[in-house]
Every structure is written in structure tokens, then in C-alpha cells.
Amino acid sequence: MEWLIAGGVAVVLIALGVVAQRKGWIDMTGRHAGGRGGGIAGLVGGVDEIFAPTRHQAQQELERESRLPAPAPVPGDGDKDVYKGTVRIDLSDS
């Protein structure tokens, strides 16, 4: 009978993990793991997200900032139509 309780708890935990993943509360896909570990990194990311949310948010912000840095404007660039509601930034290597 004890194995039935342990099995029930395991099923409930797995179901909660699936629901949390689908709702977007946690991310266990490993996409935000920085390329280390694959599936295990996704599990650690989920644990970080629960028990160390500040660390998890800092890791997400670091990944956002390191993907594609926008070029900094220089004084001779002009206003780049900022006051017209559109901003155009050329990312080509010219």
C-alpha cells in the first residue's frame, strides 16, 4: 500500500510539471541553458527557477543581452527618424 502512495505522489508531481511547462511557469526545454548539458540542464533550470528565481532571471537577462547586440549610435548618425515613430538600424557590415 505504501508503494501506491509513493506512485500517486510521483504521478501528481509529474502532472504538475507538465501543466507548469505548458502554462509557461517553468522552462524545462534546455533552450535557456547556455548550451550546457541538454536535458539535465533543463531540469536544473527548472530547479533554479523555483528555488533561486533571481539567479534564473539574471541568467535569462544575460542570454538576452548576449544574443545580438545592437550597434550604438554615434554622433554623426543623425536622429534616425526617432521622432517620426520609426527607428531604422542597419546591421550590415558596411
Beta strands, then each sheet from edge to edge (+ up, - down):
end
